[in-house]
Amino acid sequence: MATTETKMAAIGAVRTLLSAFVYPAAESRYRCIGSHMKQRMAVSVWLLSNSIVLGLLIIASPAQAACNTCAKQGDFFDYGYAERMWNELQTRDQFWTEWNRVFPVAKAAFDAGLLTGTVSQMRDTIKDRDDATEIMQGYDLWIAQSKVWKKVAFDQASAGSIAGINMAGEHRQMCVFARMHDIFNHQCNGLPDWRTDEQAEADTAKYARWQKKLADQ
């Protein structure tokens, strides 16, 4: 994994090479042309150099970007349960039925101070309780909803899915982040519908306004 110092050194090297070769070559090639063309060339070279630097940042540490912002398997008591719920609970009714079964138990355990420390420490604290399974499942479902679903939904909205879920432009840069944040299937437009009723109603209203705007154009 590239460190920040390594990345910055590499970027500095690229900028040095650009200054030593690309900029002088461009200046020599276009020395005899008019000022307007020189300005256009300067803009082109600037865009090229910054595209190279941006590409270097992306290539140098895609794993680091993912690790800094994504949930990890170790965040869950039972990653398999969370993954199964992600793929099985596709509708709001399914999700909220399971949520209402397990999350209140986990919330009560949290309020009682039982869910503090690492996952391993929390497991030791609750392992002898009759409701340990429901506590762990409620916690895992909360992690999946708050640290995976919400992040992917945000990425989708930034990629054009502004009137609901799973409507993002697959070619847009934020879909790259959505695929990273979806640690279960690595899809940009693969969210289960875990919206609240209020969110769904707001999305329906936004979609209707968007359709009307298109019709009026």
C-alpha positions in Angstrom: 0.0 0.0 0.0 1.4 3.4 -1.0 2.1 5.8 1.8 1.3 9.5 1.6 5.0 10.3 1.4 5.5 7.8 -1.4 2.5 9.2 -3.4 3.7 12.8 -2.9 7.2 11.9 -4.0 5.8 10.2 -7.1 3.6 13.2 -7.9 6.6 15.5 -7.4 8.6 13.4 -9.8 5.8 13.6 -12.4 5.6 17.3 -12.1 9.4 17.6 -12.5 9.3 15.5 -15.6 6.5 17.7 -17.0 8.5 20.8 -16.2 11.6 19.4 -17.8 10.2 18.0 -21.0 6.5 18.6 -21.7 6.4 22.4 -21.0 9.6 23.2 -22.8 8.6 21.1 -25.8 5.3 22.7 -26.0 6.9 26.2 -25.8 9.4 25.4 -28.5 6.7 23.8 -30.8 4.4 26.8 -30.5 6.9 29.6 -30.2 6.0 31.1 -33.6 2.2 30.9 -33.3 -0.1 33.6 -32.1 -0.9 34.4 -28.5 -4.4 32.9 -28.8 -3.0 29.5 -29.8 -0.3 29.8 -27.1 -3.0 30.3 -24.5 -5.0 27.3 -25.8 -1.8 25.2 -25.7 -1.0 26.3 -22.2 -4.5 25.2 -21.1 -4.1 21.8 -22.8 -0.8 21.2 -21.2 -2.2 22.2 -17.8 -5.1 19.8 -18.2 -2.7 17.0 -19.3 -0.4 17.5 -16.4 -3.2 17.5 -13.8 -4.8 14.5 -15.5 -1.6 12.6 -15.1 -1.3 13.6 -11.4 -4.9 12.6 -10.8 -4.4 9.3 -12.5 -1.3 8.7 -10.4 -3.3 9.4 -7.2 -6.0 6.9 -8.2 -3.5 4.2 -9.4 -1.2 4.6 -6.4 -3.6 3.8 -3.7 -7.1 2.5 -4.6 -6.9 0.1 -1.7 -5.9 2.9 0.7 -8.9 4.9 -0.5 -11.2 2.0 0.1 -9.7 1.2 3.5 -10.1 4.7 4.7 -13.8 5.0 3.9 -15.2 1.4 3.7 -16.6 -0.9 6.3 -14.6 -4.0 6.9 -15.5 -7.6 7.6 -14.0 -7.2 11.0 -16.6 -4.5 11.9 -19.2 -7.2 12.1 -19.9 -9.9 14.6 -21.0 -12.1 11.8 -20.2 -10.8 8.3 -22.0 -13.7 6.7 -25.3 -12.6 8.4 -24.9 -9.1 7.2 -24.0 -10.2 3.6 -27.1 -12.5 3.6 -29.4 -9.7 4.8 -28.0 -7.4 2.1 -28.9 -9.9 -0.6 -32.1 -11.3 0.8 -33.8 -8.1 2.3 -34.5 -6.4 -1.1 -37.7 -4.5 -0.1 -38.5 -2.0 2.6 -41.0 -4.3 4.2 -38.4 -7.1 4.4 -35.7 -4.9 5.8 -37.9 -3.1 8.4 -39.3 -6.4 9.6 -35.9 -7.7 10.3 -34.7 -4.4 11.7 -37.6 -4.2 14.2 -36.9 -7.8 15.2 -33.2 -7.3 16.1 -32.3 -3.7 16.4 -34.3 -2.7 19.5 -32.5 -5.6 21.3 -29.1 -4.2 20.2 -30.1 -0.7 21.1 -31.1 -1.8 24.6 -27.7 -3.5 25.0 -25.9 -0.4 23.8 -27.9 1.8 26.2 -26.9 -0.5 29.0 -23.2 -0.1 28.2 -22.7 -3.6 26.8 -21.6 -2.6 23.3 -18.3 -0.8 23.9 -14.8 -1.6 22.8 -13.8 -3.9 20.0 -16.0 -6.5 18.4 -14.1 -9.2 20.3 -14.6 -7.4 23.6 -18.3 -6.9 23.0 -18.7 -10.5 22.1 -17.1 -11.6 25.4 -19.4 -9.2 27.3 -22.7 -10.5 25.8 -21.9 -14.2 25.0 -23.7 -15.7 28.0 -26.9 -13.7 27.5 -30.0 -15.3 26.2 -30.5 -12.5 23.7 -26.8 -12.5 22.5 -27.7 -13.6 19.0 -30.3 -10.8 18.5 -27.9 -8.3 19.9 -25.2 -9.3 17.5 -27.6 -9.4 14.5 -29.0 -6.0 15.4 -25.6 -4.5 15.7 -24.5 -6.1 12.3 -27.6 -4.9 10.6 -27.0 -1.4 11.9 -23.4 -1.5 10.6 -24.6 -2.7 7.2 -27.2 0.1 7.1 -25.2 3.0 8.5 -21.7 2.2 7.2 -22.5 0.5 3.9 -25.9 1.3 2.6 -25.9 5.0 3.5 -22.4 5.5 1.9 -23.4 3.8 -1.3 -26.7 5.8 -1.5 -24.6 9.0 -1.1 -22.3 7.9 -3.8 -25.2 7.1 -6.1 -26.8 10.5 -5.5 -23.4 12.1 -6.4 -23.4 10.0 -9.6 -26.8 11.3 -10.8 -29.2 9.1 -8.8 -31.0 12.1 -7.3 -34.6 10.9 -7.5 -34.3 7.5 -5.9 -31.8 4.7 -5.6 -30.0 2.6 -8.2 -30.3 5.3 -10.9 -26.6 6.4 -11.0 -24.6 6.8 -14.2 -22.3 3.8 -14.2 -19.7 5.8 -16.1 -19.4 8.5 -13.5 -16.5 8.8 -11.1 -18.6 8.5 -7.9 -19.7 5.0 -9.1 -16.1 3.9 -8.5 -16.6 4.9 -4.9 -20.0 3.2 -4.7 -18.5 -0.1 -5.9 -15.8 0.2 -3.2 -18.3 1.1 -0.5 -20.6 -1.8 -1.5 -18.4 -4.4 0.3 -20.9 -7.2 -0.3 -21.3 -7.1 -4.1 -19.2 -4.2 -5.3 -22.0 -2.8 -7.5 -22.8 0.9 -8.1 -26.5 0.3 -8.6 -27.1 -2.7 -6.5 -28.7 -1.3 -3.3 -31.5 -3.1 -1.6 -34.4 -0.8 -0.8 -33.7 0.0 2.8 -35.2 3.5 2.6 -37.6 4.8 5.2 -41.1 5.6 4.1 -40.2 9.3 4.3 -37.2 8.8 2.1 -39.2 6.8 -0.4 -42.0 9.5 -0.5 -39.4 12.3 -1.0 -37.7 10.3 -3.8 -41.1 9.8 -5.5 -41.8 13.5 -5.4 -38.3 14.3 -6.7 -38.8 11.9 -9.6 -42.2 13.4 -10.5 -40.6 16.9 -10.6 -37.8 15.6 -12.7 -40.2 13.9 -15.2 -42.2 17.1 -15.4 -39.1 19.2 -16.0 -38.1 16.9 -18.9 -41.6 17.1 -20.3 -41.6 20.9 -20.2 -38.3 21.2 -22.1 
